Amino acid sequence: MTKGVDEPYRMMTSRAEYRLLLRQDNADLRLTQKGWEAGLVDQARYERMLEKQRLTLEGKALLEKLRLTERLRHPEVDYEALRAQRPELPDYPADVREQLEIDIKYEGYICRQQADRQRFLKMEDTPLPPDADYLNMSGLRIEARQKLDAQRPRSLGQASRIPGINPGDVTVLMIWLRANGRNPAL
């Protein structure tokens, strides 16, 4: 989480920018490799993660090949229900079945969040000029003008994390950059 808070009691996971990507069910797939590289994960755990990853990818490919992903997207259908109807489906371990179900049921939401993350990374690399005249920038709210002028963020990403700066303010900054030829790629 990178966005600041003025009220400490509001610190919770719902403030994480990409909480759909930071789920409990995929923590092992996201973090075990890093733990292995840092020397914090033993060989057995690392190999279990690799096997789960392999079986999950295999299972997704098989479900797509058999055109069963649409059926698995329905809330009332789980992998075991599909397996009861299609005995050729492998009997995966429980953690792999759970990962398959979550990945497929929430695929659209996860893809959208990954696209949001890519846009965020692009904003991180979009510099704001140090001499920007925020106080006289039309379209910005007064609070945003004052906060931007006081903070002087180096990038759109930094500006977006200033408490009190909303997505509309960031959009105004993007339009201003484009209009002034500062970043035509936006």
HUZI-V879164 format. One record per residue. RES is the residue in one letter. PHI is phi in degrees with one decimal (none if undefined). D_CENTER is the distance of its C-alpha to the mean C-alpha in whole Angstrom. Layout:
BEGIN
res;phi;d_center
RES;PHI;D_CENTER
RES;PHI;D_CENTER
END
This chain:
BEGIN
res;phi;d_center
M;none;11
T;-121.9;13
K;-81.1;14
G;-70.6;18
V;-133.6;20
D;-89.9;24
E;-111.6;24
P;-59.9;23
Y;-70.4;24
R;-90.8;20
M;-75.5;18
M;-154.5;16
T;-63.3;13
S;-66.1;13
R;-85.4;12
A;-65.9;9
E;-63.1;7
Y;-126.8;4
R;-65.0;6
L;-68.8;6
L;-85.2;5
L;-104.1;7
R;-89.1;10
Q;-66.4;14
D;-66.8;14
N;-109.4;12
A;-59.4;13
D;-64.9;16
L;-69.1;15
R;-81.4;12
L;-112.5;15
T;-62.9;18
Q;-58.5;18
K;-65.2;18
G;-63.8;20
W;-62.5;23
E;-64.6;23
A;-86.6;23
G;81.1;26
L;-99.6;25
V;-118.8;25
D;-80.7;28
Q;-58.1;28
A;-62.9;29
R;-65.3;25
Y;-60.4;24
E;-66.0;26
R;-61.2;25
M;-64.1;21
L;-62.0;22
E;-67.8;24
K;-61.3;21
Q;-62.0;19
R;-63.3;22
L;-66.4;23
T;-65.6;20
L;-63.8;20
E;-61.0;23
G;-63.6;23
K;-63.2;20
A;-63.4;23
L;-65.8;26
L;-62.6;24
E;-67.5;24
K;-61.7;27
L;-85.0;29
R;56.5;27
L;-108.6;26
T;-64.1;22
E;-62.0;23
R;-67.2;25
L;-70.2;23
R;-70.3;20
H;-67.7;23
P;-60.4;23
E;-83.5;26
V;-104.8;26
D;-119.8;25
Y;-62.4;25
E;-63.9;29
A;-64.1;30
L;-63.6;29
R;-65.3;31
A;-64.6;34
Q;-85.3;34
R;-127.1;33
P;-62.3;35
E;-72.8;34
L;-69.8;30
P;-66.2;30
D;-90.7;30
Y;-73.9;27
P;-60.4;27
A;-56.6;25
D;-67.0;22
V;-72.5;21
R;-59.3;22
E;-62.2;20
Q;-64.4;17
L;-59.7;18
E;-60.9;19
I;-65.7;15
D;-58.7;14
I;-79.9;16
K;-64.6;16
Y;-107.7;13
E;-53.7;12
G;-62.0;12
Y;-66.8;10
I;-66.1;7
C;-61.7;9
R;-64.0;8
Q;-68.0;5
Q;-64.3;5
A;-65.5;8
D;-59.8;7
R;-63.4;5
Q;-63.9;8
R;-63.2;10
F;-60.9;9
L;-62.0;11
K;-64.9;14
M;-65.1;14
E;-58.9;15
D;-91.5;17
T;-95.3;19
P;-74.0;22
L;-104.4;24
P;-66.9;28
P;-65.3;29
D;-99.7;32
A;-59.2;30
D;-95.2;32
Y;-64.2;30
L;-64.3;33
N;-111.0;34
M;-81.6;31
S;-72.3;32
G;98.9;29
L;-83.6;27
R;-67.7;28
I;-58.4;31
E;-60.1;28
A;-64.5;26
R;-58.4;29
Q;-64.7;30
K;-68.4;27
L;-64.7;26
D;-66.0;29
A;-73.4;29
Q;-83.6;26
R;51.7;26
P;-63.1;23
R;-84.5;23
S;-145.8;20
L;-60.4;18
G;-60.5;15
Q;-63.2;17
A;-61.7;19
S;-67.1;16
R;-93.5;16
I;-73.9;19
P;-56.8;20
G;98.2;22
I;-95.5;20
N;-104.2;19
P;-56.4;17
G;-63.7;20
D;-65.5;22
V;-64.4;19
T;-61.6;20
V;-61.1;23
L;-62.9;23
M;-62.7;21
I;-64.2;24
W;-61.7;27
L;-61.1;25
R;-65.7;26
A;-64.9;29
N;-97.0;31
G;66.2;30
R;-80.3;28
N;-154.5;25
P;-68.3;26
A;-73.0;22
L;-71.9;20
END
